[in-house]
Amino acid sequence: MRFALRSTPTTRTRRVARSAGAVAALALGASLLAAPQSYAADSPSVAELLQRCGSADLCKFHPQSYTAYTGPGHQVGATYYNCTHENAPSTVTWSDTTATTNSVGVAIEAQMEFWKVYKASVEVSYSHSWTTSHTNTDSKGINVRPGYKGWVVRGEAKQKAKGWYEFHFGKRYYGHYIWYINNYQAAGWDADHPGNAYAEGHDAVMTSGERAAHHC
């Protein structure tokens, strides 16, 4: 994996950091750059560092940016097929769960220490609450034309915050006292900007296969 140094204020820290390096993560959804084989046993993985958050002398997250946005549209609920010769008003009931994900591919659970550190730091810095998972349940009325199929598309209100983790160890960990995870980002449900969510009806002409399958 790639290493990058981050300067710190004190002389001692700068001296240690020059030898320590940083584990670097790429943007949201990307994976870590592969490490040369000679380094593979000499440096921890991002997952290993995050798991040491509770036992390290210092485990701190430094937020750098926050964004509230609308998540990608996706179908919720079932598709309704109108095989009649009249417009068919229908109600689609749906349940949609949004889990928190991160840019390093490590699963997040509420009790994990690295998540508690991240959550507390982001909430203090940007005054926004954060949960690991949230489920919305609702219904949406649609009006499907004869020979058409109808469904509901939803985009969730989401938030993401980016920054870097700092770890200090009392004893050398993989040969160094200080490690960093750079460009760490998590994204999840945003309770504070509900207006960023939407649910809307869509329709399209049924294919011949769909008409046959639904005995139209």
MDTraj code that builds the backbone (N, CA, C; nanometers):
import mdtraj as md
import numpy as np

residues = "MET ARG PHE ALA LEU ARG SER THR PRO THR THR ARG THR ARG ARG VAL ALA ARG SER ALA GLY ALA VAL ALA ALA LEU ALA LEU GLY ALA SER LEU LEU ALA ALA PRO GLN SER TYR ALA ALA ASP SER PRO SER VAL ALA GLU LEU LEU GLN ARG CYS GLY SER ALA ASP LEU CYS LYS PHE HIS PRO GLN SER TYR THR ALA TYR THR GLY PRO GLY HIS GLN VAL GLY ALA THR TYR TYR ASN CYS THR HIS GLU ASN ALA PRO SER THR VAL THR TRP SER ASP THR THR ALA THR THR ASN SER VAL GLY VAL ALA ILE GLU ALA GLN MET GLU PHE TRP LYS VAL TYR LYS ALA SER VAL GLU VAL SER TYR SER HIS SER TRP THR THR SER HIS THR ASN THR ASP SER LYS GLY ILE ASN VAL ARG PRO GLY TYR LYS GLY TRP VAL VAL ARG GLY GLU ALA LYS GLN LYS ALA LYS GLY TRP TYR GLU PHE HIS PHE GLY LYS ARG TYR TYR GLY HIS TYR ILE TRP TYR ILE ASN ASN TYR GLN ALA ALA GLY TRP ASP ALA ASP HIS PRO GLY ASN ALA TYR ALA GLU GLY HIS ASP ALA VAL MET THR SER GLY GLU ARG ALA ALA HIS HIS CYS".split()
xyz = np.array([
    [0.0840, -0.1197, 0.0000],
    [0.0000, 0.0000, 0.0000],
    [0.0867, 0.1236, 0.0000],
    [0.0383, 0.2365, -0.0419],
    [0.1111, 0.3613, -0.0469],
    [0.1254, 0.4218, 0.0915],
    [0.2374, 0.4927, 0.1137],
    [0.2596, 0.5616, 0.2396],
    [0.2778, 0.7102, 0.2146],
    [0.2312, 0.7930, 0.3093],
    [0.2465, 0.9376, 0.2978],
    [0.2641, 0.9946, 0.4359],
    [0.3559, 1.0877, 0.4519],
    [0.3825, 1.1479, 0.5814],
    [0.2946, 1.2685, 0.6054],
    [0.2591, 1.2922, 0.7301],
    [0.1866, 1.4116, 0.7706],
    [0.2681, 1.4800, 0.8783],
    [0.2960, 1.6076, 0.8613],
    [0.3732, 1.6829, 0.9595],
    [0.2901, 1.7069, 1.0842],
    [0.3542, 1.7060, 1.2022],
    [0.2887, 1.7361, 1.3288],
    [0.3695, 1.8409, 1.4026],
    [0.3110, 1.9114, 1.4993],
    [0.3708, 2.0315, 1.5549],
    [0.5038, 2.0129, 1.6270],
    [0.5218, 1.9021, 1.7060],
    [0.6392, 1.8941, 1.7912],
    [0.7575, 1.8335, 1.7184],
    [0.8772, 1.8612, 1.7686],
    [0.9991, 1.8085, 1.7082],
    [1.0015, 1.6572, 1.7165],
    [0.9640, 1.6035, 1.8368],
    [0.9659, 1.4588, 1.8542],
    [0.8700, 1.3927, 1.7573],
    [0.7502, 1.4474, 1.7437],
    [0.6499, 1.3880, 1.6556],
    [0.6953, 1.3924, 1.5108],
    [0.7569, 1.5053, 1.4718],
    [0.8058, 1.5139, 1.3340],
    [0.9108, 1.4077, 1.3075],
    [0.9969, 1.3841, 1.4086],
    [1.1041, 1.2872, 1.3912],
    [1.0478, 1.1464, 1.3753],
    [0.9493, 1.1136, 1.4598],
    [0.8880, 0.9815, 1.4524],
    [0.8065, 0.9675, 1.3249],
    [0.7320, 1.0724, 1.2897],
    [0.6430, 1.0655, 1.1738],
    [0.7191, 1.0450, 1.0449],
    [0.8433, 1.1002, 1.0394],
    [0.9205, 1.0843, 0.9171],
    [0.9502, 0.9374, 0.8905],
    [0.9607, 0.8578, 0.9979],
    [0.9870, 0.7155, 0.9788],
    [0.8594, 0.6334, 0.9760],
    [0.7514, 0.6909, 1.0283],
    [0.6286, 0.6116, 1.0431],
    [0.5510, 0.6009, 0.9134],
    [0.5158, 0.7142, 0.8518],
    [0.4365, 0.7116, 0.7300],
    [0.2893, 0.7049, 0.7583],
    [0.2125, 0.6881, 0.6506],
    [0.0667, 0.6868, 0.6647],
    [0.0081, 0.5851, 0.5707],
    [-0.0963, 0.5199, 0.6165],
    [-0.1712, 0.4305, 0.5285],
    [-0.2723, 0.5147, 0.4541],
    [-0.2678, 0.5154, 0.3234],
    [-0.3513, 0.6073, 0.2458],
    [-0.4680, 0.5345, 0.1824],
    [-0.5874, 0.5896, 0.1997],
    [-0.7074, 0.5378, 0.1339],
    [-0.7482, 0.6330, 0.0237],
    [-0.8050, 0.5785, -0.0858],
    [-0.8470, 0.6622, -0.1975],
    [-0.9870, 0.7150, -0.1734],
    [-1.0470, 0.7743, -0.2784],
    [-1.1800, 0.8340, -0.2659],
    [-1.2855, 0.7273, -0.2399],
    [-1.4081, 0.7742, -0.2051],
    [-1.5194, 0.6856, -0.1704],
    [-1.5437, 0.5830, -0.2804],
    [-1.5472, 0.4538, -0.2360],
    [-1.5764, 0.3474, -0.3309],
    [-1.4537, 0.2840, -0.3924],
    [-1.3351, 0.3499, -0.3792],
    [-1.2126, 0.2943, -0.4355],
    [-1.1423, 0.2090, -0.3320],
    [-1.0493, 0.1236, -0.3764],
    [-0.9759, 0.0385, -0.2840],
    [-0.8356, 0.0935, -0.2638],
    [-0.7657, 0.0398, -0.1628],
    [-0.6292, 0.0819, -0.1370],
    [-0.5388, 0.0378, -0.2499],
    [-0.4363, 0.1176, -0.2782],
    [-0.3359, 0.0773, -0.3748],
    [-0.2609, -0.0427, -0.3199],
    [-0.2311, -0.1377, -0.4037],
    [-0.1626, -0.2584, -0.3588],
    [-0.0208, -0.2260, -0.3141],
    [0.0216, -0.2901, -0.2066],
    [0.1570, -0.2670, -0.1557],
    [0.2552, -0.3605, -0.2247],
    [0.3794, -0.3152, -0.2469],
    [0.4816, -0.4079, -0.2965],
    [0.4950, -0.5236, -0.1980],
    [0.5276, -0.6403, -0.2459],
    [0.5331, -0.7580, -0.1602],
    [0.6286, -0.7397, -0.0434],
    [0.7401, -0.6684, -0.0660],
    [0.8391, -0.6507, 0.0392],
    [0.7850, -0.5710, 0.1566],
    [0.6806, -0.4902, 0.1337],
    [0.6218, -0.4106, 0.2398],
    [0.5037, -0.4805, 0.3071],
    [0.4530, -0.5856, 0.2457],
    [0.3264, -0.6427, 0.2899],
    [0.3278, -0.6824, 0.4366],
    [0.4397, -0.7405, 0.4855],
    [0.4465, -0.7852, 0.6247],
    [0.4966, -0.6759, 0.7182],
    [0.5344, -0.5612, 0.6633],
    [0.5955, -0.4554, 0.7432],
    [0.5005, -0.3417, 0.7756],
    [0.3771, -0.3494, 0.7327],
    [0.2824, -0.2416, 0.7586],
    [0.1441, -0.2994, 0.7853],
    [0.0657, -0.2378, 0.8736],
    [-0.0691, -0.2886, 0.9015],
    [-0.1653, -0.2514, 0.7898],
    [-0.2695, -0.3281, 0.7763],
    [-0.3757, -0.2898, 0.6847],
    [-0.4600, -0.1817, 0.7513],
    [-0.5435, -0.1156, 0.6731],
    [-0.6339, -0.0152, 0.7290],
    [-0.7255, -0.0805, 0.8335],
    [-0.7768, -0.1997, 0.8023],
    [-0.8642, -0.2684, 0.8967],
    [-0.7936, -0.2962, 1.0290],
    [-0.6674, -0.3371, 1.0219],
    [-0.5913, -0.3636, 1.1447],
    [-0.5748, -0.2377, 1.2285],
    [-0.5448, -0.1266, 1.1623],
    [-0.5303, -0.0011, 1.2363],
    [-0.6622, 0.0392, 1.3018],
    [-0.7705, 0.0320, 1.2270],
    [-0.8995, 0.0710, 1.2826],
    [-0.9378, -0.0172, 1.4016],
    [-0.9047, -0.1443, 1.3933],
    [-0.9370, -0.2354, 1.5032],
    [-0.8540, -0.2067, 1.6281],
    [-0.7416, -0.1380, 1.6122],
    [-0.6580, -0.1036, 1.7268],
    [-0.7000, 0.0277, 1.7910],
    [-0.8065, 0.0890, 1.7428],
    [-0.8472, 0.2201, 1.7931],
    [-0.8705, 0.2178, 1.9438],
    [-0.9313, 0.1126, 1.9956],
    [-0.9621, 0.1065, 2.1372],
    [-0.8428, 0.0815, 2.2262],
    [-0.7334, 0.0243, 2.1715],
    [-0.6160, -0.0079, 2.2523],
    [-0.4987, 0.0871, 2.2290],
    [-0.5073, 0.1732, 2.1295],
    [-0.3999, 0.2689, 2.1037],
    [-0.3965, 0.3767, 2.2116],
    [-0.2785, 0.4357, 2.2341],
    [-0.2678, 0.5467, 2.3290],
    [-0.3493, 0.6665, 2.2802],
    [-0.3551, 0.6848, 2.1494],
    [-0.4353, 0.7913, 2.0897],
    [-0.4998, 0.7385, 1.9631],
    [-0.6302, 0.7549, 1.9529],
    [-0.7035, 0.7263, 1.8297],
    [-0.7945, 0.8451, 1.8083],
    [-0.7632, 0.9254, 1.7085],
    [-0.8359, 1.0506, 1.6885],
    [-0.8708, 1.0678, 1.5419],
    [-0.9935, 1.1167, 1.5173],
    [-1.0333, 1.1487, 1.3808],
    [-1.0356, 1.2998, 1.3642],
    [-0.9748, 1.3485, 1.2547],
    [-0.9672, 1.4916, 1.2252],
    [-1.0553, 1.5215, 1.1047],
    [-1.1779, 1.5741, 1.1237],
    [-1.2658, 1.6038, 1.0100],
    [-1.2100, 1.7181, 0.9250],
    [-1.2301, 1.7070, 0.7941],
    [-1.1849, 1.8115, 0.7019],
    [-1.2973, 1.8677, 0.6157],
    [-1.4013, 1.7885, 0.5893],
    [-1.5108, 1.8383, 0.5057],
    [-1.6391, 1.7627, 0.5364],
    [-1.7510, 1.8305, 0.5109],
    [-1.8832, 1.7708, 0.5327],
    [-1.9741, 1.8110, 0.4165],
    [-2.0566, 1.7163, 0.3687],
    [-2.1496, 1.7433, 0.2594],
    [-2.2827, 1.6739, 0.2858],
    [-2.3925, 1.7479, 0.2700],
    [-2.5269, 1.6899, 0.2717],
    [-2.5723, 1.6785, 0.1261],
    [-2.6321, 1.5654, 0.0887],
    [-2.6673, 1.5445, -0.0521],
    [-2.7802, 1.4432, -0.0635],
    [-2.8275, 1.4226, -0.1861],
    [-2.9294, 1.3223, -0.2138],
    [-2.8639, 1.1988, -0.2718],
    [-2.8923, 1.0841, -0.2131],
    [-2.8344, 0.9599, -0.2614],
    [-2.8903, 0.9193, -0.3962],
    [-2.8279, 0.8219, -0.4614],
    [-2.8727, 0.7798, -0.5950],
    [-3.0129, 0.7216, -0.5925],
    [-3.0893, 0.7485, -0.6979],
    [-3.2243, 0.6954, -0.7077],
    [-3.2233, 0.5445, -0.7254],
    [-3.3166, 0.4772, -0.6603],
    [-3.3284, 0.3318, -0.6703],
    [-3.4733, 0.2930, -0.6461],
    [-3.5136, 0.1818, -0.7038],
    [-3.6521, 0.1393, -0.6882],
    [-3.6778, 0.0908, -0.5465],
    [-3.7938, 0.1304, -0.4937],
    [-3.8399, 0.0794, -0.3649],
    [-3.9806, 0.0230, -0.3842],
    [-4.0127, -0.0830, -0.3133],
    [-4.1442, -0.1441, -0.3296],
    [-4.1539, -0.2264, -0.4568],
    [-4.2720, -0.2806, -0.4796],
    [-4.2955, -0.3701, -0.5932],
    [-4.3366, -0.2925, -0.7177],
    [-4.3216, -0.3564, -0.8319],
    [-4.3678, -0.3010, -0.9594],
    [-4.5143, -0.3408, -0.9808],
    [-4.5940, -0.2443, -1.0240],
    [-4.7363, -0.2714, -1.0501],
    [-4.7568, -0.2810, -1.2015],
    [-4.8270, -0.3862, -1.2468],
    [-4.8526, -0.4084, -1.3887],
    [-5.0022, -0.3889, -1.4143],
    [-5.0344, -0.2975, -1.5065],
    [-5.1744, -0.2679, -1.5359],
    [-5.2172, -0.3421, -1.6632],
    [-5.2880, -0.4501, -1.6433],
    [-5.3358, -0.5303, -1.7562],
    [-5.4791, -0.4962, -1.7963],
    [-5.5333, -0.3895, -1.7378],
    [-5.6710, -0.3499, -1.7702],
    [-5.6688, -0.2520, -1.8868],
    [-5.7882, -0.2034, -1.9224],
    [-5.7998, -0.1062, -2.0306],
    [-5.8256, 0.0344, -1.9764],
    [-5.8021, 0.0529, -1.8472],
    [-5.8242, 0.1831, -1.7848],
    [-5.7033, 0.2204, -1.6982],
    [-5.6907, 0.3511, -1.6724],
    [-5.5881, 0.3941, -1.5778],
    [-5.6114, 0.3273, -1.4429],
    [-5.5024, 0.2853, -1.3780],
    [-5.5145, 0.2115, -1.2519],
    [-5.4386, 0.2827, -1.1412],
    [-5.5103, 0.3621, -1.0579],
    [-5.4448, 0.4207, -0.9411],
    [-5.4013, 0.3085, -0.8464],
    [-5.2818, 0.3200, -0.7939],
    [-5.2301, 0.2172, -0.7051],
    [-5.1425, 0.2820, -0.5982],
    [-5.1278, 0.2154, -0.4876],
    [-5.0409, 0.2629, -0.3801],
    [-4.9276, 0.1631, -0.3601],
    [-4.8059, 0.2135, -0.3698],
    [-4.6879, 0.1295, -0.3487],
    [-4.6344, 0.1563, -0.2082],
    [-4.6320, 0.0533, -0.1265],
    [-4.5745, 0.0642, 0.0081],
    [-4.4319, 0.0125, 0.0041],
    [-4.3428, 0.0874, 0.0638],
    [-4.2018, 0.0493, 0.0562],
    [-4.1310, 0.0668, 0.1906],
    [-4.0190, -0.0040, 0.2020],
    [-3.9300, 0.0066, 0.3174],
    [-3.7881, 0.0156, 0.2637],
    [-3.7135, 0.1149, 0.3082],
    [-3.5821, 0.1427, 0.2504],
    [-3.4796, 0.1624, 0.3619],
    [-3.3765, 0.0803, 0.3647],
    [-3.2733, 0.0875, 0.4686],
    [-3.1456, 0.1474, 0.4127],
    [-3.0916, 0.2457, 0.4839],
    [-2.9659, 0.3094, 0.4452],
    [-2.8623, 0.2811, 0.5528],
    [-2.7564, 0.2117, 0.5147],
    [-2.6479, 0.1799, 0.6077],
    [-2.5318, 0.2750, 0.5848],
    [-2.4529, 0.2974, 0.6882],
    [-2.3332, 0.3801, 0.6746],
    [-2.2209, 0.2969, 0.6146],
    [-2.1548, 0.3523, 0.5152],
    [-2.0414, 0.2860, 0.4496],
    [-1.9199, 0.3773, 0.4568],
    [-1.8041, 0.3223, 0.4274],
    [-1.6841, 0.4061, 0.4265],
    [-1.5968, 0.3771, 0.3059],
    [-1.4968, 0.4599, 0.2892],
    [-1.4123, 0.4538, 0.1707],
    [-1.3074, 0.3443, 0.1777],
    [-1.2954, 0.2745, 0.2903],
    [-1.1920, 0.1723, 0.3037],
    [-1.2507, 0.0313, 0.3063],
    [-1.3829, 0.0201, 0.2922],
    [-1.4443, -0.1104, 0.2811],
    [-1.4521, -0.1899, 0.4099],
    [-1.4379, -0.1239, 0.5241],
    [-1.4474, -0.1914, 0.6539],
    [-1.5905, -0.1781, 0.7048],
    [-1.6513, -0.2893, 0.7438],
    [-1.7882, -0.2867, 0.7940],
    [-1.7973, -0.2020, 0.9205],
    [-1.9073, -0.1285, 0.9340],
    [-1.9262, -0.0383, 1.0484],
    [-2.0399, -0.0889, 1.1354],
    [-2.0128, -0.1021, 1.2636],
    [-2.1141, -0.1340, 1.3629],
    [-2.1060, -0.0317, 1.4742],
    [-2.2206, -0.0043, 1.5366],
    [-2.2301, 0.1058, 1.6325],
    [-2.1317, 0.0934, 1.7486],
    [-2.1000, -0.0296, 1.7918],
    [-2.0158, -0.0468, 1.9092],
    [-1.8663, -0.0378, 1.8784],
    [-1.8289, -0.0292, 1.7537],
    [-1.6872, -0.0239, 1.7180],
    [-1.6242, 0.1077, 1.7640],
    [-1.5078, 0.0987, 1.8239],
    [-1.4444, 0.2164, 1.8822],
    [-1.4062, 0.3191, 1.7763],
    [-1.3557, 0.2741, 1.6617],
    [-1.3161, 0.3706, 1.5595],
    [-1.4373, 0.4475, 1.5084],
    [-1.5566, 0.3823, 1.5050],
    [-1.6774, 0.4511, 1.4629],
    [-1.7217, 0.5514, 1.5688],
    [-1.7137, 0.5145, 1.6970],
    [-1.7499, 0.6066, 1.8038],
    [-1.6644, 0.7330, 1.7975],
    [-1.5356, 0.7156, 1.7705],
    [-1.4437, 0.8301, 1.7601],
    [-1.4820, 0.9177, 1.6413],
    [-1.5074, 0.8550, 1.5265],
    [-1.5477, 0.9286, 1.4063],
    [-1.6777, 1.0052, 1.4313],
    [-1.7772, 0.9353, 1.4822],
    [-1.9104, 0.9925, 1.5035],
    [-1.9042, 1.1134, 1.5965],
    [-1.8342, 1.0998, 1.7089],
    [-1.8253, 1.2093, 1.8049],
    [-1.7560, 1.3304, 1.7440],
    [-1.6498, 1.3068, 1.6695],
    [-1.5741, 1.4170, 1.6099],
    [-1.6557, 1.4906, 1.5045],
    [-1.7261, 1.4158, 1.4194],
    [-1.8070, 1.4770, 1.3134],
    [-1.9249, 1.5537, 1.3727],
    [-1.9898, 1.4956, 1.4738],
    [-2.1055, 1.5621, 1.5337],
    [-2.0653, 1.6922, 1.6025],
    [-1.9492, 1.6927, 1.6672],
    [-1.9020, 1.8158, 1.7321],
    [-1.8620, 1.9201, 1.6282],
    [-1.7943, 1.8762, 1.5233],
    [-1.7417, 1.9700, 1.4226],
    [-1.8511, 2.0301, 1.3353],
    [-1.9549, 1.9513, 1.3020],
    [-2.0540, 1.9983, 1.2055],
    [-2.1968, 2.0022, 1.2605],
    [-2.2141, 1.9673, 1.3858],
    [-2.3451, 1.9749, 1.4535],
    [-2.4531, 1.8945, 1.3805],
    [-2.4181, 1.7753, 1.3357],
    [-2.5134, 1.6869, 1.2702],
    [-2.5077, 1.5493, 1.3343],
    [-2.6232, 1.4930, 1.3634],
    [-2.6299, 1.3598, 1.4224],
    [-2.5967, 1.2544, 1.3170],
    [-2.5604, 1.1343, 1.3629],
    [-2.5222, 1.0284, 1.2706],
    [-2.5567, 0.8937, 1.3311],
    [-2.6167, 0.8054, 1.2528],
    [-2.6447, 0.6689, 1.2953],
    [-2.5862, 0.5726, 1.1927],
    [-2.5591, 0.4504, 1.2367],
    [-2.4980, 0.3531, 1.1458],
    [-2.5969, 0.2998, 1.0431],
    [-2.7268, 0.2944, 1.0793],
    [-2.8271, 0.2416, 0.9874],
    [-2.9632, 0.3011, 1.0204],
    [-3.0428, 0.3220, 0.9153],
    [-3.1765, 0.3770, 0.9362],
    [-3.2710, 0.3213, 0.8300],
    [-3.3945, 0.2884, 0.8732],
    [-3.4947, 0.2358, 0.7811],
    [-3.6143, 0.3304, 0.7733],
    [-3.6501, 0.3705, 0.6530],
    [-3.7706, 0.4511, 0.6282],
    [-3.8775, 0.3614, 0.5664],
    [-4.0008, 0.3719, 0.6148],
    [-4.1141, 0.2983, 0.5594],
    [-4.2259, 0.3973, 0.5270],
    [-4.2788, 0.3895, 0.4051],
    [-4.3819, 0.4844, 0.3640],
    [-4.4569, 0.4256, 0.2454],
    [-4.5454, 0.5022, 0.1872],
    [-4.6187, 0.4594, 0.0685],
    [-4.6300, 0.5774, -0.0277],
    [-4.6507, 0.5442, -0.1558],
    [-4.6591, 0.6452, -0.2597],
    [-4.7669, 0.6056, -0.3595],
    [-4.8554, 0.6985, -0.3894],
    [-4.9590, 0.6723, -0.4878],
    [-4.9075, 0.6923, -0.6290],
    [-4.9418, 0.6005, -0.7197],
    [-4.9036, 0.6139, -0.8607],
    [-5.0272, 0.5857, -0.9456],
    [-5.0284, 0.6355, -1.0681],
    [-5.1393, 0.6130, -1.1603],
    [-5.0816, 0.5509, -1.2867],
    [-5.1095, 0.4233, -1.3075],
    [-5.0462, 0.3482, -1.4156],
    [-5.1434, 0.3355, -1.5335],
    [-5.0964, 0.3723, -1.6515],
    [-5.1785, 0.3669, -1.7720],
    [-5.1981, 0.2234, -1.8198],
    [-5.3013, 0.1976, -1.8994],
    [-5.3266, 0.0624, -1.9508],
    [-5.2061, 0.0108, -2.0299],
    [-5.1679, -0.1117, -2.0027],
    [-5.0553, -0.1710, -2.0750],
    [-4.9191, -0.1248, -2.0249],
    [-4.9185, -0.0512, -1.9163],
    [-4.7927, 0.0002, -1.8605],
    [-4.7618, -0.0691, -1.7277],
    [-4.6411, -0.0564, -1.6865],
    [-4.5985, -0.0979, -1.5527],
    [-4.5563, 0.0288, -1.4770],
    [-4.5754, 0.0280, -1.3459],
    [-4.5408, 0.1456, -1.2664],
    [-4.4621, 0.1066, -1.1419],
    [-4.3746, 0.1945, -1.0985],
    [-4.2931, 0.1679, -0.9803],
    [-4.2517, 0.3003, -0.9165],
    [-4.1903, 0.2931, -0.8002],
    [-4.1483, 0.4117, -0.7267],
    [-3.9960, 0.4148, -0.7166],
    [-3.9398, 0.5313, -0.7461],
    [-3.7951, 0.5538, -0.7332],
    [-3.7711, 0.6484, -0.6166],
    [-3.6761, 0.6146, -0.5348],
    [-3.6468, 0.6963, -0.4161],
    [-3.4983, 0.7292, -0.4076],
    [-3.4693, 0.8517, -0.3617],
    [-3.3332, 0.8931, -0.3290],
    [-3.3316, 0.9372, -0.1835],
    [-3.2406, 0.8863, -0.1058],
    [-3.2361, 0.9144, 0.0376],
    [-3.1579, 1.0421, 0.0670],
    [-3.1948, 1.1077, 0.1767],
    [-3.1150, 1.2199, 0.2270],
    [-2.9897, 1.1617, 0.2913],
    [-2.8738, 1.1996, 0.2403],
    [-2.7492, 1.1411, 0.2891],
    [-2.6486, 1.2496, 0.3267],
    [-2.5480, 1.2084, 0.3999],
    [-2.4396, 1.2978, 0.4396],
    [-2.3076, 1.2206, 0.4335],
    [-2.2003, 1.2949, 0.4124],
    [-2.0687, 1.2330, 0.4149],
    [-1.9696, 1.3309, 0.4763],
    [-1.8728, 1.2777, 0.5448],
    [-1.7683, 1.3592, 0.6061],
    [-1.6342, 1.2908, 0.5826],
    [-1.5353, 1.3716, 0.5495],
    [-1.4029, 1.3205, 0.5138],
    [-1.2981, 1.3791, 0.6073],
    [-1.1928, 1.3016, 0.6317],
    [-1.0842, 1.3500, 0.7165],
    [-0.9766, 1.2450, 0.7297],
    [-0.9052, 1.2459, 0.8423],
    [-0.7969, 1.1496, 0.8612],
    [-0.7877, 1.1057, 1.0068],
    [-0.7464, 0.9791, 1.0236],
    [-0.7268, 0.9210, 1.1561],
    [-0.5804, 0.9326, 1.1970],
    [-0.5593, 0.9521, 1.3248],
    [-0.4248, 0.9582, 1.3825],
    [-0.4167, 0.8547, 1.4959],
    [-0.3138, 0.7715, 1.4920],
    [-0.2934, 0.6683, 1.5929],
    [-0.1561, 0.6843, 1.6572],
    [-0.1502, 0.6815, 1.7900],
    [-0.0249, 0.6801, 1.8634],
    [-0.0200, 0.5525, 1.9470],
    [0.0959, 0.4873, 1.9483],
    [0.1138, 0.3652, 2.0264],
    [0.2291, 0.3829, 2.1244],
    [0.2123, 0.3274, 2.2456],
    [0.3179, 0.3353, 2.3466],
    [0.4376, 0.2502, 2.3115],
    [0.4126, 0.1395, 2.2400],
    [0.5182, 0.0535, 2.1895],
    [0.5090, 0.0521, 2.0377],
    [0.6184, 0.0207, 1.9751],
    [0.6186, 0.0197, 1.8290],
    [0.5154, -0.0789, 1.7762],
    [0.4367, -0.0331, 1.6814],
    [0.3384, -0.1165, 1.6140],
    [0.3798, -0.1264, 1.4686],
    [0.4127, -0.2471, 1.4236],
    [0.4721, -0.2653, 1.2911],
    [0.5932, -0.1730, 1.2740],
    [0.6697, -0.1568, 1.3826],
    [0.7954, -0.0838, 1.3752],
    [0.7858, 0.0642, 1.3999],
    [0.6665, 0.1205, 1.4223],
    [0.6516, 0.2651, 1.4369],
    [0.5550, 0.2993, 1.5500],
    [0.5719, 0.4179, 1.6047],
    [0.4859, 0.4643, 1.7131],
    [0.3609, 0.5365, 1.6625],
    [0.3680, 0.5944, 1.5443],
    [0.2604, 0.6793, 1.4931],
    [0.2208, 0.6327, 1.3528],
    [0.0883, 0.6201, 1.3329],
    [0.0347, 0.5841, 1.2017],
    [-0.0839, 0.6754, 1.1707],
    [-0.1122, 0.6893, 1.0409],
    [-0.2266, 0.7680, 0.9969],
    [-0.3054, 0.6916, 0.8906],
    [-0.4338, 0.7170, 0.8853],
    [-0.5162, 0.6751, 0.7715],
    [-0.5668, 0.8039, 0.7078],
    [-0.5196, 0.8313, 0.5888],
    [-0.5558, 0.9550, 0.5188],
    [-0.6791, 0.9344, 0.4304],
    [-0.7486, 1.0450, 0.4036],
    [-0.8614, 1.0448, 0.3089],
    [-0.9693, 0.9436, 0.3460],
    [-0.9962, 0.9305, 0.4742],
    [-1.1037, 0.8422, 0.5192],
    [-1.2367, 0.9161, 0.5061],
    [-1.3366, 0.8489, 0.4495],
    [-1.4679, 0.9104, 0.4320],
    [-1.5774, 0.8100, 0.4629],
    [-1.6797, 0.8543, 0.5346],
    [-1.7973, 0.7713, 0.5601],
    [-1.9207, 0.8452, 0.5091],
    [-2.0205, 0.7688, 0.4660],
    [-2.1455, 0.8263, 0.4153],
    [-2.2621, 0.7469, 0.4712],
    [-2.3703, 0.8166, 0.5068],
    [-2.4865, 0.7492, 0.5623],
    [-2.6084, 0.8385, 0.5636],
    [-2.7119, 0.7927, 0.6314],
    [-2.8400, 0.8632, 0.6382],
    [-2.8249, 0.9979, 0.7083],
    [-2.8982, 1.0972, 0.6561],
    [-2.8943, 1.2329, 0.7109],
    [-3.0308, 1.2687, 0.7682],
    [-3.0389, 1.2684, 0.9015],
    [-3.1657, 1.3011, 0.9673],
    [-3.1926, 1.4506, 0.9683],
    [-3.0898, 1.5315, 0.9459],
    [-3.1025, 1.6757, 0.9628],
    [-3.1412, 1.7501, 0.8360],
    [-3.1420, 1.6817, 0.7216],
    [-3.1825, 1.7444, 0.5952],
    [-3.2834, 1.6553, 0.5233],
    [-3.4016, 1.6333, 0.5821],
    [-3.5000, 1.5424, 0.5215],
    [-3.5470, 1.5886, 0.3840],
    [-3.5367, 1.7173, 0.3565],
    [-3.5792, 1.7689, 0.2261],
    [-3.4946, 1.7190, 0.1114],
    [-3.3787, 1.6604, 0.1401],
    [-3.2937, 1.6070, 0.0337],
    [-3.3424, 1.4708, -0.0167],
    [-3.4373, 1.4092, 0.0549],
    [-3.4922, 1.2805, 0.0110],
    [-3.6111, 1.3024, -0.0828],
    [-3.6382, 1.2052, -0.1677],
    [-3.7541, 1.2140, -0.2562],
    [-3.8049, 1.0735, -0.2880],
    [-3.9308, 1.0660, -0.3306],
    [-3.9899, 0.9422, -0.3819],
    [-4.0850, 0.9829, -0.4929],
    [-4.0691, 0.9243, -0.6100],
    [-4.1513, 0.9633, -0.7236],
    [-4.1915, 0.8418, -0.8066],
    [-4.3100, 0.8499, -0.8661],
    [-4.3606, 0.7407, -0.9478],
    [-4.3045, 0.7437, -1.0891],
    [-4.2813, 0.6270, -1.1460],
    [-4.2345, 0.6122, -1.2839],
    [-4.3199, 0.5059, -1.3526],
    [-4.3282, 0.5141, -1.4857],
    [-4.3960, 0.4076, -1.5586],
    [-4.3305, 0.3863, -1.6937],
    [-4.3605, 0.2713, -1.7527],
    [-4.3076, 0.2366, -1.8849],
    [-4.3982, 0.1295, -1.9461],
    [-4.3988, 0.1235, -2.0772],
    [-4.4791, 0.0219, -2.1468],
    [-4.4245, -0.1164, -2.1137],
    [-4.5138, -0.2086, -2.0847],
    [-4.4713, -0.3454, -2.0577],
    [-4.4133, -0.4096, -2.1837],
    [-4.3142, -0.4933, -2.1665],
    [-4.2611, -0.5702, -2.2775],
    [-4.3555, -0.6864, -2.3067],
    [-4.3367, -0.7501, -2.4206],
    [-4.4213, -0.8642, -2.4545],
    [-4.4026, -0.9769, -2.3531],
    [-4.2817, -0.9940, -2.3040],
    [-4.2554, -1.0951, -2.2040],
    [-4.3267, -1.0654, -2.0736],
    [-4.3289, -0.9385, -2.0355],
    [-4.3991, -0.8996, -1.9121],
    [-4.5503, -0.9167, -1.9282],
    [-4.6023, -0.8851, -2.0447],
    [-4.7458, -0.9015, -2.0682],
    [-4.7838, -1.0501, -2.0576],
    [-4.6985, -1.1328, -2.1142],
    [-4.7265, -1.2777, -2.1077],
    [-4.7144, -1.3294, -1.9645],
    [-4.6154, -1.2826, -1.8932],
    [-4.5928, -1.3290, -1.7572],
    [-4.7071, -1.2898, -1.6638],
    [-4.7716, -1.1761, -1.6939],
    [-4.8802, -1.1290, -1.6074],
    [-5.0176, -1.1515, -1.6705],
    [-5.0205, -1.2314, -1.7760],
    [-5.1457, -1.2729, -1.8395],
    [-5.2297, -1.1530, -1.8840],
    [-5.1624, -1.0591, -1.9467],
    [-5.2321, -0.9395, -1.9949],
    [-5.3004, -0.9682, -2.1296],
])
top = md.Topology()
chain = top.add_chain()
for i, resn in enumerate(residues, 1):
    res = top.add_residue(resn, chain, resSeq=i)
    for name in ("N", "CA", "C"):
        top.add_atom(name, md.element.get_by_symbol(name[0]), res)
traj = md.Trajectory(xyz[None], top)
